[in-house]
Amino acid sequence: MTACIVGWAHLPFGKHAEETVESMIVKAAADAMAHAGIGPDDVDEIVLGHFNAGFSAQDFTASLVLQADDRLRFKPATRVENACATGSAAVRQGIRAINAKASRVVLVVGVEQMTTTPGHEIGKNLLKASYLPEDGDTPAGFAGVFGQIAQAYFQRHGDQSDALAAIAAKNHKNGVNNPFAQMRKDLGYDFCRTESDKNPYVAGPLKRSDCSLVSDGAAALVLANVETALSMKRAIAFRANEHVQDFLPMSKRDILLFEGCEHAWNRALKNAGVTLDDLSFVETHDCFTIAELIEYEAMGLAKRGEGAKIAMEGQTQMGGRLPVNPSGGLKAKGHPIGATGVSMHVLTSMQLAGEAGGIQVDGARLGGIFNMGGAAVANYVSILERIK
C-alpha cells in the first residue's frame, strides 16, 4: 500500500459536441484538484490517458492539462495509451511514480471525444486496438471481433443469449441512478433479449443492447503517497494494482479464456491478501456483454462455461452475492476510451467513501476494478479500500 486516491472528478459521459478534448481535460483536472483540496503548486507530476487513434486532430495532448491552471507550467506531464485500458494505464503510471518516490502527488486525467468523428470512421479507429494482419477486415469493426468471440463461446458452451440479455438489463437498470451515465434508462430484460428495429443484431449473436456506447467524457483523480493522504480529507488506498499484457493476435491464445484477465485478478487478490468473497462490488469492463460473461469466469466467480448461471441467478445484481457494475458499466455509462479506466477508479472511490448516491452499495468496504484493452490484451486489476 503505497498510493491513495485523495480526490476526484467525473464529467457526465455522452454526446458533447459543444466540448473539446481540451475543455473536458481542463474541467476534470480543475475539479479533481478542488475536490482533493490541493492547488497546482502541490502537484508533482501529471499523467494523461488519451487513446485518440484518429478521434482527435490534436494528437499531442499531455500539455493540455496545464491549461487548467498556469501554475501547472513546467510540471512533468506524460500521455499514456494502452487501447481501451488507457485510463488504467494512466492510473498505474501515477502509482509507479509514487512507489518510486519520484512524486508525492500525481494528477491523473482520462479523456476521449468520439462522437464528433464520422460514424464510418469510428469503427475503423476502434479496430486499431485489434491485430490488423488478422482482424483488420472484420465486418462491423470491433463489435465484429467480439461478435466472433460470442459465436465461438456459444459453439463451445451453448446459446447464452438469455445471459447476455440479463447482463445488459442489469447494467442499464443500475445506470438509471448514475448521474454520469450516458444512457439512464431501464431497458428491461425483454427488450434486451428480443431482436427489434430498435435492437437489431450488430455482429454475430450480439445485438445493439449488447454493445457499449460511443461516448465523449473525462474523469480525473489525485494520487498521493500514504503519509500525505492521511493528512487529507479522504484516502482510498490501493490494496493491489496489477497489469498483465497478453499476445495481441487472438490466434495465439484461447480467446474464450481471457487468461490475461485471470492472471491479473489472481495476482491482485494474492497481493491484497483477500478473496473475491471479501469484495463488496466490482466494476468490470463490459465493452460487450459477452466480455462481462467471460470475465465472471476469468475472475473466478464462476467455473469455465458457467458464467451464464451467475448472470441468470442474479448473483451480480445490486444486493446479490457480488454486485458487478453498480455504476451501469460501460454499457450504460458509455465508453470514452481514454476516460474509462479513470472513471472506474473514481466511481469505486465514491462507493468506498459513501458518496455514490443512488448507485451506492450498502456497506461497501473493498472494491475491485477490471479494465482491459483490446480483446483481453491489456489487463488491469485494482483493489481499493478506504483508510480515511
C-alpha positions in Angstrom: 0.0 0.0 0.0 2.0 3.0 -1.3 -0.6 5.2 -3.1 -4.1 6.6 -2.3 -6.8 8.4 -4.2 -7.5 11.6 -2.3 -9.8 13.5 -4.7 -11.6 13.1 -8.0 -13.9 14.5 -10.7 -16.2 12.9 -13.2 -17.9 14.7 -16.1 -21.1 13.3 -17.5 -20.5 10.9 -20.4 -22.4 11.3 -23.6 -22.5 13.3 -26.8 -20.9 16.7 -26.1 -20.4 18.5 -29.4 -20.0 21.7 -27.5 -17.0 20.4 -25.7 -13.4 19.7 -26.9 -10.7 17.3 -25.6 -9.1 20.4 -24.1 -12.2 21.8 -22.4 -13.0 18.4 -20.8 -9.4 17.9 -19.6 -9.4 21.4 -18.1 -12.7 20.9 -16.3 -11.9 17.5 -14.9 -8.4 18.5 -13.8 -9.5 21.6 -12.0 -12.5 19.8 -10.3 -10.3 17.0 -9.1 -7.7 19.3 -7.5 -10.5 21.3 -5.8 -12.1 18.0 -4.5 -8.7 16.9 -3.1 -8.2 20.3 -1.5 -4.9 20.9 -3.2 -3.6 23.6 -5.6 -1.5 23.3 -8.7 1.6 24.0 -6.7 1.1 20.7 -4.8 1.1 18.6 -8.0 4.4 16.9 -8.7 3.5 15.1 -11.9 0.7 14.8 -14.4 -0.4 11.7 -16.4 -3.0 11.9 -19.2 -4.8 8.9 -20.5 -5.9 9.6 -24.1 -6.3 6.9 -26.7 -7.2 9.1 -29.7 -6.3 6.7 -32.7 -7.8 9.3 -35.0 -10.7 10.6 -32.9 -8.9 14.0 -32.3 -6.9 16.1 -34.8 -4.8 17.3 -31.8 -2.6 14.3 -31.2 -0.1 15.8 -28.7 -2.2 16.3 -25.7 -0.2 15.9 -22.5 0.4 19.6 -22.0 -3.3 20.4 -22.4 -3.7 19.6 -18.7 -1.6 22.6 -18.0 -4.4 24.7 -19.4 -6.3 24.1 -16.2 -4.0 26.5 -14.3 -0.9 28.4 -15.4 0.8 27.3 -12.2 1.0 23.7 -13.7 3.6 25.0 -16.2 6.9 23.2 -16.1 5.4 20.2 -14.2 6.3 16.9 -15.9 3.3 15.7 -18.0 3.1 12.5 -19.9 0.4 11.0 -22.1 0.0 7.2 -21.9 -2.1 4.8 -24.1 -3.0 1.1 -23.9 -6.2 0.8 -26.0 -9.4 0.6 -24.0 -7.3 0.3 -20.8 -5.7 3.7 -21.4 -7.3 5.2 -18.3 -6.0 2.5 -16.0 -2.6 2.7 -17.6 -2.5 6.4 -16.6 -3.5 5.5 -13.1 -0.8 2.8 -12.9 1.8 5.3 -14.2 0.9 7.7 -11.4 1.1 4.9 -8.8 4.5 3.9 -10.0 5.8 7.4 -9.8 4.7 7.5 -6.1 6.1 4.0 -5.5 9.5 5.2 -6.8 9.3 8.2 -4.5 9.7 10.4 -7.6 6.4 12.2 -6.8 4.4 12.8 -3.7 1.2 14.0 -5.5 0.1 13.0 -9.1 -2.8 14.4 -11.1 -4.3 11.7 -13.4 -6.7 12.6 -16.2 -8.5 10.4 -18.7 -10.3 11.8 -21.7 -11.8 10.9 -25.1 -14.1 12.7 -27.6 -15.5 10.1 -30.0 -18.9 11.3 -31.2 -17.7 14.2 -33.4 -16.0 11.6 -35.6 -18.0 10.4 -38.6 -19.7 7.1 -38.0 -17.8 5.1 -40.6 -14.5 6.3 -39.1 -15.4 5.3 -35.5 -15.3 1.5 -36.2 -12.1 1.9 -38.2 -10.4 3.8 -35.3 -11.5 1.2 -32.7 -10.4 -1.7 -34.8 -6.8 -0.3 -34.4 -7.0 -2.0 -31.0 -7.0 -5.4 -32.7 -4.3 -7.3 -34.6 -4.7 -5.8 -38.0 -3.0 -8.6 -40.0 -5.7 -11.0 -38.9 -8.6 -8.8 -37.9 -8.2 -5.6 -40.0 -11.1 -6.5 -42.4 -13.5 -7.7 -39.7 -17.1 -6.5 -40.7 -18.7 -4.2 -38.0 -15.3 -3.3 -36.6 -14.5 -4.1 -33.0 -18.1 -5.2 -32.5 -17.4 -7.8 -35.2 -14.4 -9.1 -33.2 -16.5 -9.6 -30.1 -19.3 -11.0 -32.2 -16.9 -13.7 -33.3 -15.9 -14.3 -29.7 -19.6 -14.6 -28.7 -20.2 -17.0 -31.6 -17.3 -19.2 -30.5 -18.4 -19.2 -26.9 -21.9 -20.2 -28.0 -20.5 -23.1 -30.0 -18.4 -24.3 -27.1 -20.9 -23.8 -24.3 -24.4 -23.4 -25.9 -26.5 -20.4 -26.8 -26.1 -17.9 -23.9 -28.4 -15.1 -25.3 -30.5 -15.2 -22.2 -27.5 -14.5 -20.0 -26.3 -11.7 -22.3 -29.7 -10.1 -22.1 -29.7 -10.4 -18.3 -26.3 -8.7 -18.1 -27.4 -5.8 -20.4 -30.6 -5.4 -18.5 -28.8 -5.4 -15.1 -26.3 -2.7 -16.2 -28.9 -0.5 -17.7 -31.1 -0.7 -14.6 -28.0 0.2 -12.5 -27.2 3.1 -14.8 -30.6 4.8 -14.2 -29.3 6.3 -10.9 -25.8 7.2 -12.1 -25.8 10.9 -12.9 -22.6 10.5 -15.1 -24.1 7.8 -17.3 -24.9 8.4 -21.0 -28.0 6.2 -21.0 -30.1 6.4 -17.9 -32.9 4.2 -19.0 -34.0 0.8 -17.6 -34.4 -1.1 -20.9 -35.7 -4.3 -19.2 -34.8 -7.9 -19.9 -37.4 -8.4 -22.7 -36.1 -5.5 -24.8 -32.5 -6.7 -24.4 -33.4 -10.3 -25.2 -35.6 -9.6 -28.3 -34.4 -8.5 -31.7 -36.3 -5.5 -32.9 -36.0 -2.4 -35.1 -34.6 -0.6 -32.1 -32.4 -3.5 -31.0 -31.1 -5.2 -34.2 -28.3 -7.7 -34.4 -25.0 -5.9 -34.9 -22.4 -8.7 -35.1 -22.9 -12.4 -34.7 -25.3 -13.0 -31.8 -24.6 -9.5 -30.4 -27.5 -7.1 -30.6 -27.3 -3.3 -30.1 -28.1 -3.7 -26.4 -25.0 -5.9 -26.1 -22.6 -3.2 -27.2 -21.2 -0.3 -25.1 -21.9 3.3 -26.3 -19.6 5.5 -28.3 -19.1 8.5 -26.0 -17.4 11.7 -25.0 -16.1 12.4 -21.5 -13.4 12.9 -19.0 -12.6 11.9 -15.4 -9.7 12.8 -13.2 -8.2 11.8 -9.8 -5.4 12.9 -7.5 -3.0 10.3 -6.1 -0.9 10.8 -3.1 1.5 8.8 -1.0 0.0 7.3 2.2 1.7 9.7 4.5 0.3 12.7 2.6 -3.1 11.1 2.1 -3.6 10.5 5.8 -3.3 14.2 6.4 -6.1 14.9 3.9 -9.9 14.7 4.0 -10.2 11.3 2.4 -7.9 8.4 1.4 -8.8 5.5 -0.7 -5.8 3.1 -0.7 -4.7 0.6 -3.4 -4.5 -2.8 -1.7 -3.3 -4.0 -5.1 -2.8 -2.8 -8.6 -1.7 -5.3 -11.3 -1.1 -5.1 -15.0 -0.8 -8.2 -17.3 -0.2 -7.9 -21.0 -1.1 -10.8 -23.4 -0.5 -11.6 -27.0 -2.2 -9.3 -29.5 -3.2 -11.9 -32.1 -6.2 -13.9 -30.9 -4.8 -16.9 -32.9 -2.0 -17.2 -30.3 -4.4 -17.9 -27.4 -7.7 -19.4 -26.4 -9.7 -16.2 -26.7 -12.6 -17.7 -24.6 -10.4 -17.9 -21.5 -9.4 -14.3 -21.1 -6.2 -15.6 -19.5 -4.7 -12.2 -19.0 -7.7 -11.2 -17.0 -7.4 -14.3 -14.9 -3.7 -13.7 -14.2 -4.3 -10.1 -13.3 -7.1 -11.0 -10.9 -5.1 -13.8 -9.3 -2.1 -11.6 -8.7 -4.2 -8.7 -7.3 -6.1 -10.9 -4.9 -3.0 -12.6 -3.7 -1.1 -9.3 -3.2 -4.1 -7.7 -1.5 -4.5 -10.8 0.8 -8.2 -11.1 0.0 -10.6 -13.4 -1.9 -13.4 -12.5 -4.3 -15.8 -13.2 -1.4 -14.2 -10.3 0.6 -15.1 -7.8 -2.2 -18.1 -5.6 -1.8 -18.5 -5.0 -5.5 -16.7 -5.0 -8.8 -16.5 -2.6 -11.7 -15.6 -4.6 -14.8 -15.1 -4.0 -18.4 -18.4 -4.7 -20.2 -17.5 -3.3 -23.6 -19.8 -6.0 -24.8 -22.0 -8.3 -22.7 -20.0 -11.4 -23.7 -16.9 -9.7 -22.2 -18.6 -9.4 -18.8 -19.8 -13.0 -19.0 -16.3 -14.4 -19.7 -14.9 -12.1 -17.0 -17.1 -13.8 -14.4 -15.2 -17.0 -15.2 -11.8 -15.4 -15.6 -12.0 -13.7 -12.2 -13.1 -16.9 -10.6 -16.7 -16.0 -9.8 -17.9 -19.0 -12.0 -16.4 -22.1 -13.4 -15.4 -22.1 -17.1 -18.6 -22.3 -19.2 -20.8 -21.5 -16.3 -20.8 -17.7 -16.3 -24.4 -17.7 -17.6 -25.6 -19.3 -14.3 -24.2 -16.4 -12.3 -26.0 -13.9 -14.6 -29.3 -15.7 -14.6 -29.4 -16.3 -10.8 -28.9 -12.5 -10.2 -25.7 -13.1 -8.2 -24.2 -9.9 -9.8 -27.1 -7.6 -9.3 -27.3 -5.0 -6.6 -27.9 -6.9 -3.4 -26.6 -10.1 -4.9 -23.6 -12.2 -3.9 -21.2 -9.7 -5.7 -22.7 -6.7 -7.3 -21.0 -6.1 -10.7 -21.1 -2.7 -12.4 -23.3 -0.9 -9.9 -22.4 2.2 -12.0 -24.1 0.7 -15.0 -20.8 -0.2 -16.5 -19.6 0.8 -20.0 -23.0 -0.5 -21.2 -25.0 2.4 -19.6 -22.3 4.8 -18.7 -20.6 5.0 -22.2 -17.1 4.2 -23.2 -14.9 7.2 -24.0 -11.8 5.1 -24.4 -9.2 7.2 -22.5 -11.5 8.1 -19.7 -13.0 4.7 -18.9 -10.3 3.3 -16.6 -10.1 6.6 -14.7 -13.9 6.6 -14.4 -13.8 3.2 -12.9 -11.4 4.2 -10.2 -13.3 7.4 -9.5 -16.7 5.6 -9.2 -15.1 2.9 -7.0 -13.6 5.6 -4.7 -17.0 7.2 -4.5 -18.5 3.9 -3.4 -15.9 3.4 -0.7 -16.2 6.9 0.5 -20.0 6.5 0.8 -20.5 9.3 -1.8 -22.1 7.3 -4.6 -25.6 8.5 -4.1 -28.3 6.4 -5.9 -25.8 3.7 -7.0 -24.3 3.2 -3.5 -23.6 -0.4 -2.5 -24.5 -0.7 1.2 -21.6 -1.2 3.4 -19.0 -1.0 0.6 -15.6 -1.7 2.1 -13.5 -3.3 -0.6 -13.9 -2.6 -4.4 -12.4 -4.4 -7.3 -11.8 -3.0 -10.8 -11.0 -4.8 -14.1 -10.3 -2.7 -17.2 -9.0 -4.2 -20.4 -7.6 -3.0 -23.7 -8.3 -4.9 -26.9 -9.7 -8.5 -26.5 -8.2 -9.1 -23.1 -4.8 -8.0 -24.3 -4.1 -5.2 -21.7 -5.4 -6.3 -18.4 -5.5 -4.1 -15.2 -6.9 -5.0 -11.8 -7.1 -2.7 -8.8 -8.4 -3.5 -5.3 -9.3 -0.4 -3.3 -10.0 0.2 0.3 -10.8 3.3 2.3 -8.3 4.0 5.1 -9.6 7.5 5.9 
